[in-house]
Structures are given as structure tokens and as C-alpha cells.
Amino acid sequence: MEFTAEALLLSVLITWGIGLAPPIVIRYLLWRKPLSKTASITLCVLFWVTNLGIFLALGSTSKSHGVLYLIAFVSHGIYTSGGEGKA
């Protein structure tokens, strides 16, 4: 398999797009307010396991699963953002 800049960019967009679409939809379209830390962590773990299953089913290598941890941390930030400074 040949690695090109276009293939790498497409891979990054698909991986981050699939990983961050559910948190963005849940946080900004469905729930519309910050989630508690417990709810956020629960959803992050649930989606991490789901994403891992999807990527394993697609035949990805274990080297690429580290990005799923980054996606989980960013997802937690999305779920809990916007609550500070509001009285």
C-alpha cells in the first residue's frame, strides 16, 4: 500500500470525523448544555469501545488505535465545555 499525502489527509478526516461526530451531535444538537463529568466519561468510554470495534472490523492495525484515546479526551472536552463562567 502506498502512502500519499492525500491518503493520509483522507484517513485523518475520516478517523476524526467518525470519532467526533457523535459527541458534537449529542452536545450541541440534542442536549444543548454541558454534561456532568460522570455522564461525559460514560459516553466517552462507550464511544471508545464502539469506535475500537468499528476500526477493528475495518481491519485497522493496532498502531492506529492510539488516536482513539485522543478522540476520547477531545470528546470529554466537547461534552463538558461551556459550563464555566455562567451564574
Protein Blocks (a to p, Z undefined) as FASTA:
>chain_A
ZZdfklmmmmmmmmmmmmmmmmmmmmmmmnopacdfklmmmmmmmmmmmmmmmmmmnopa
fklmmmmmmmmmmmmmmmmgokgopZZ
